[in-house]
Amino acid sequence: MSDTLTTPVARPLRSTATVRRRIPFTALLPWTVPVLLIVGWQWAASTGIVSAEILPPPSKVLDTAGNLWSTGELPRYLGASVRRVAIGFGIGAALGLGLGFLVGLSRIAEALIDRSVQMLRAVPHLAVVPLLIAAFGIGELPKVVLVALGVVFPVYLNTVSGIRSVDPKLVQLGRAYGLGYAGLLREIVIPGAMPMILTGIRYALGVAWLTLVIGETIATSDGIGYLAQNGRDLLRNDRIVLAIVLYALAGLIADQLVRLVERRVLRWNINYRKGNER
């Protein structure tokens, strides 16, 4: 009888089955609204509720994408836009991170730099397009610079805020354990600031793609923006809608890539880990 009472009740099969049931539901749930919108869009265009000339149905947009892909135009447009965003984002993010760490860690640097950066941030970066054209012409450089200007300020602000939000008690504890300046940065300051830094990077990626929409209207012959402009000139709304869809997908993919980095970098953060498990 004692053996019966002390024998634990094993329930591994039930918990495993529950996990297996939850995984597909969790994976498919984020796609519910987009799929419903696409189905509703196709139905509205097919039944005439929405004019197919004004808003072509998804089937027409997909057919246009297939034709452009077969001719090699669509890969060229995508490659040009991704290249511009990658270069502009890399420059802007590096500059924002460098200035952010400098200002966040030094009161002297804050006094010298922060006010000037805040004044520049108040200027809409799209307003400097004529100056960029006058300074750099109509080649690739003004497009890249424009993207970099859109990226630098979100990264800078979130980096400074992330560093300032690190608990001073943790810094004091690190000093008590004998950590030097480099050790404090590596073990406490950078990990503590990383959630805010990655949030700034996610936001800046969205701004980069939004900025590129304007940048690719500057006398260009390739890129997703050129596809939209060409569709406007030819009265091809299917091309315009395709460009919008491509921008949306590019932004989504960029955001998901940053989320993958978050999952790896912020594994130590119990609050972030719980949020991912929901």
Backbone torsions as a table, in degrees:
resi	resn	phi	psi	omega
1	MET	NA	-38.6	179.3
2	SER	-64.2	-35.8	178.0
3	ASP	-63.1	-37.2	179.8
4	THR	-66.8	-39.7	-177.3
5	LEU	-71.1	-34.1	-175.5
6	THR	-88.7	-5.6	-179.6
7	THR	-75.8	119.9	-178.6
8	PRO	-70.4	149.7	178.2
9	VAL	-87.5	116.0	-177.6
10	ALA	-89.4	132.6	179.3
11	ARG	-132.9	38.9	-177.8
12	PRO	-68.5	-35.3	-176.8
13	LEU	-65.7	-39.2	-178.6
14	ARG	-67.0	-44.4	-179.4
15	SER	-66.7	-38.0	178.7
16	THR	-64.9	-42.4	178.8
17	ALA	-63.5	-38.5	178.5
18	THR	-63.2	-42.6	179.1
19	VAL	-62.7	-42.7	-179.3
20	ARG	-64.8	-33.2	177.6
21	ARG	-72.3	-33.0	-175.2
22	ARG	-78.6	-31.1	-174.1
23	ILE	-60.9	-51.1	179.5
24	PRO	-61.7	-40.2	-179.4
25	PHE	-62.1	-44.6	179.7
26	THR	-66.0	-37.9	-178.5
27	ALA	-71.5	-34.4	-176.5
28	LEU	-86.7	-22.1	-174.3
29	LEU	-57.5	-43.7	-179.1
30	PRO	-63.1	-18.9	-177.8
31	TRP	-92.1	-1.9	-175.8
32	THR	-62.3	-52.5	-177.7
33	VAL	-64.8	-47.1	177.2
34	PRO	-57.2	-42.0	-179.4
35	VAL	-65.2	-42.7	178.5
36	LEU	-62.9	-39.0	178.1
37	LEU	-64.5	-41.4	179.6
38	ILE	-66.5	-42.6	178.5
39	VAL	-63.6	-44.3	178.5
40	GLY	-64.5	-38.4	178.1
41	TRP	-62.6	-46.9	179.0
42	GLN	-62.5	-42.5	-179.4
43	TRP	-65.2	-43.6	-178.8
44	ALA	-64.7	-39.7	179.1
45	ALA	-71.9	-35.1	-178.5
46	SER	-71.8	-34.6	-178.0
47	THR	-89.1	-5.0	177.9
48	GLY	87.6	2.8	177.2
49	ILE	-62.2	-39.6	173.5
50	VAL	-115.0	132.5	-178.9
51	SER	-64.1	125.4	178.9
52	ALA	-67.6	-19.8	176.7
53	GLU	-73.3	-36.0	-180.0
54	ILE	-82.1	-47.3	-179.9
55	LEU	-127.2	91.3	-179.2
56	PRO	-59.1	145.7	-179.8
57	PRO	-68.7	160.9	179.2
58	PRO	-55.4	-34.4	179.8
59	SER	-62.3	-39.4	178.7
60	LYS	-69.1	-41.7	179.1
61	VAL	-63.7	-41.5	178.8
62	LEU	-65.3	-38.4	177.8
63	ASP	-64.5	-40.9	177.2
64	THR	-63.0	-42.8	178.4
65	ALA	-61.1	-41.6	178.5
66	GLY	-62.9	-42.3	179.4
67	ASN	-65.1	-43.2	179.6
68	LEU	-67.1	-33.4	178.5
69	TRP	-68.9	-40.8	-178.6
70	SER	-66.0	-29.8	178.1
71	THR	-84.5	-8.5	-179.6
72	GLY	87.3	-1.4	-178.9
73	GLU	-71.1	-45.0	-175.7
74	LEU	-63.7	-45.0	175.2
75	PRO	-58.8	-36.7	179.4
76	ARG	-67.0	-41.8	178.8
77	TYR	-63.8	-45.3	-179.6
78	LEU	-63.7	-43.9	-179.8
79	GLY	-61.2	-41.0	-180.0
80	ALA	-64.7	-44.0	-178.4
81	SER	-68.4	-42.4	179.1
82	VAL	-63.3	-40.1	179.2
83	ARG	-62.7	-44.8	-179.7
84	ARG	-63.6	-42.9	179.5
85	VAL	-66.4	-42.6	-178.2
86	ALA	-61.8	-46.4	-178.9
87	ILE	-68.5	-47.7	-179.5
88	GLY	-63.8	-41.2	179.0
89	PHE	-66.5	-41.3	179.2
90	GLY	-60.1	-44.1	179.5
91	ILE	-67.0	-48.4	-177.5
92	GLY	-64.8	-41.7	-179.6
93	ALA	-67.0	-41.5	178.6
94	ALA	-62.5	-43.1	178.9
95	LEU	-66.4	-42.0	179.1
96	GLY	-65.1	-41.7	178.1
97	LEU	-65.6	-43.9	-179.4
98	GLY	-61.8	-48.6	179.0
99	LEU	-66.4	-37.2	-179.7
100	GLY	-63.3	-45.1	178.2
101	PHE	-67.2	-38.8	180.0
102	LEU	-62.1	-48.2	-178.9
103	VAL	-72.5	-37.8	-178.2
104	GLY	-68.1	-28.1	-175.9
105	LEU	-100.0	-12.7	-174.6
106	SER	-133.6	123.4	176.0
107	ARG	-68.4	-32.0	178.0
108	ILE	-66.8	-44.2	177.3
109	ALA	-63.3	-37.1	177.4
110	GLU	-61.5	-43.7	-179.7
111	ALA	-65.4	-33.9	-177.2
112	LEU	-81.9	-35.2	-166.5
113	ILE	-109.7	-41.4	-165.4
114	ASP	-59.3	-44.5	-176.8
115	ARG	-62.8	-40.8	178.7
116	SER	-63.9	-41.4	179.3
117	VAL	-64.6	-41.0	179.4
118	GLN	-64.6	-36.0	176.7
119	MET	-65.9	-42.9	178.3
120	LEU	-66.4	-35.1	-179.9
121	ARG	-64.0	-29.6	-179.5
122	ALA	-72.6	-15.1	179.1
123	VAL	-86.0	121.8	177.2
124	PRO	-59.0	121.9	-174.9
125	HIS	-66.3	-22.2	176.9
126	LEU	-72.0	-18.6	179.7
127	ALA	-73.6	-14.7	-178.1
128	VAL	-93.3	7.5	-180.0
129	VAL	-55.9	-47.4	178.5
130	PRO	-59.5	-37.8	178.6
131	LEU	-66.5	-39.2	178.7
132	LEU	-63.9	-40.0	178.5
133	ILE	-65.3	-42.1	179.3
134	ALA	-65.4	-35.1	-176.2
135	ALA	-83.3	-40.8	-171.5
136	PHE	-116.6	-1.0	-178.5
137	GLY	83.0	-156.7	-175.2
138	ILE	-115.2	22.9	179.7
139	GLY	-83.8	-150.5	-177.5
140	GLU	-77.3	-30.4	-172.3
141	LEU	-59.2	-46.8	179.9
142	PRO	-62.6	-31.9	178.3
143	LYS	-67.0	-44.6	179.9
144	VAL	-66.1	-43.2	179.4
145	VAL	-62.6	-39.5	179.8
146	LEU	-62.9	-43.4	177.2
147	VAL	-63.4	-42.8	179.9
148	ALA	-62.0	-39.4	177.8
149	LEU	-64.4	-34.8	178.1
150	GLY	-72.5	-23.0	-175.1
151	VAL	-91.0	-37.3	-166.9
152	VAL	-61.3	-40.2	-173.3
153	PHE	-73.3	-43.9	175.0
154	PRO	-59.6	-40.3	179.8
155	VAL	-67.0	-42.6	179.6
156	TYR	-60.0	-51.2	-175.9
157	LEU	-62.9	-43.4	-178.5
158	ASN	-72.0	-30.7	176.7
159	THR	-67.3	-46.4	177.8
160	VAL	-61.4	-45.8	-179.7
161	SER	-63.4	-39.1	179.1
162	GLY	-64.1	-42.3	179.1
163	ILE	-66.8	-41.5	-179.0
164	ARG	-69.5	-21.7	-177.9
165	SER	-86.0	-4.4	178.0
166	VAL	-66.0	132.4	-177.5
167	ASP	-62.5	120.4	179.1
168	PRO	-59.6	-27.4	179.0
169	LYS	-64.9	-34.4	176.8
170	LEU	-66.7	-38.5	177.4
171	VAL	-63.6	-44.0	178.4
172	GLN	-63.0	-39.1	178.1
173	LEU	-64.0	-41.0	177.6
174	GLY	-62.5	-41.2	177.1
175	ARG	-64.2	-37.3	179.0
176	ALA	-64.8	-29.2	177.9
177	TYR	-86.9	5.0	173.6
178	GLY	90.2	15.8	178.6
179	LEU	-74.8	135.2	174.7
180	GLY	-83.6	-171.1	-177.0
181	TYR	-62.0	-46.3	179.9
182	ALA	-64.9	-39.1	178.2
183	GLY	-65.2	-40.3	177.4
184	LEU	-61.8	-42.2	178.3
185	LEU	-62.5	-46.9	-174.5
186	ARG	-71.1	-40.8	-171.4
187	GLU	-95.5	-24.5	-172.6
188	ILE	-124.2	-55.5	-171.4
189	VAL	-67.7	-52.6	-177.4
190	ILE	-64.8	-47.5	176.1
191	PRO	-60.3	-38.6	-179.9
192	GLY	-68.0	-32.3	-179.7
193	ALA	-86.6	-14.0	-172.0
194	MET	-59.6	-39.1	177.7
195	PRO	-57.9	-43.4	178.7
196	MET	-68.8	-38.4	179.6
197	ILE	-62.8	-44.9	-179.8
198	LEU	-68.0	-32.8	174.1
199	THR	-62.8	-42.4	177.3
200	GLY	-63.2	-37.9	179.3
201	ILE	-67.7	-40.9	177.3
202	ARG	-61.8	-44.8	179.2
203	TYR	-65.3	-40.7	-178.3
204	ALA	-65.9	-32.9	176.8
205	LEU	-63.3	-40.4	175.9
206	GLY	-63.4	-42.9	178.1
207	VAL	-63.5	-36.1	-179.6
208	ALA	-60.9	-44.1	179.7
209	TRP	-70.8	-36.0	176.3
210	LEU	-63.9	-41.6	179.7
211	THR	-65.5	-35.4	-178.7
212	LEU	-63.6	-29.6	177.6
213	VAL	-55.9	-44.5	177.9
214	ILE	-74.1	-41.3	-177.5
215	GLY	-60.9	-34.6	-177.1
216	GLU	-83.6	6.1	170.3
217	THR	-92.6	-1.1	-179.1
218	ILE	-87.2	86.9	172.1
219	ALA	39.8	64.2	-179.2
220	THR	-119.7	159.0	179.3
221	SER	-120.6	9.5	176.3
222	ASP	-153.9	172.3	-177.4
223	GLY	103.8	161.7	-179.1
224	ILE	-65.2	-36.4	177.6
225	GLY	-62.3	-37.5	176.1
226	TYR	-64.6	-37.4	177.8
227	LEU	-59.4	-43.6	178.2
228	ALA	-66.1	-42.2	-179.6
229	GLN	-66.4	-39.4	177.8
230	ASN	-65.1	-38.6	176.5
231	GLY	-63.9	-37.1	176.9
232	ARG	-65.4	-43.5	-179.2
233	ASP	-65.0	-36.2	-178.3
234	LEU	-92.2	3.6	-176.1
235	LEU	56.6	40.4	178.0
236	ARG	-107.9	89.8	-179.0
237	ASN	-66.0	-23.3	177.5
238	ASP	-64.1	-35.0	177.0
239	ARG	-71.2	-37.8	178.2
240	ILE	-63.7	-46.4	179.5
241	VAL	-64.5	-37.9	177.9
242	LEU	-61.4	-42.0	177.8
243	ALA	-61.6	-41.6	178.8
244	ILE	-62.6	-44.1	179.6
245	VAL	-63.1	-40.3	179.7
246	LEU	-65.0	-41.0	176.0
247	TYR	-61.1	-43.3	-179.5
248	ALA	-63.7	-43.6	-179.9
249	LEU	-66.6	-39.1	178.6
250	ALA	-63.4	-42.0	177.5
251	GLY	-64.2	-39.0	178.9
252	LEU	-65.1	-44.7	-179.6
253	ILE	-63.5	-42.7	178.6
254	ALA	-61.3	-41.4	179.9
255	ASP	-65.4	-39.8	-179.9
256	GLN	-67.1	-33.8	177.1
257	LEU	-64.4	-41.3	177.6
258	VAL	-66.0	-36.1	177.6
259	ARG	-63.3	-37.2	176.2
260	LEU	-63.0	-40.2	176.8
261	VAL	-64.3	-40.9	178.3
262	GLU	-58.9	-44.5	-178.9
263	ARG	-60.0	-33.2	-179.0
264	ARG	-82.9	-44.0	-173.9
265	VAL	-75.8	-34.0	-173.8
266	LEU	-103.3	28.6	178.2
267	ARG	-64.1	-25.9	-179.2
268	TRP	-73.7	-20.7	-174.6
269	ASN	-81.9	109.7	-175.1
270	ILE	-65.9	-35.5	179.1
271	ASN	-66.6	-40.8	178.2
272	TYR	-66.7	-39.6	-179.5
273	ARG	-64.2	-39.9	177.7
274	LYS	-65.5	-38.1	179.3
275	GLY	-63.5	-35.5	178.7
276	ASN	-74.0	-24.9	-178.4
277	GLU	-80.2	-15.3	-177.6
278	ARG	-71.4	NA	NA
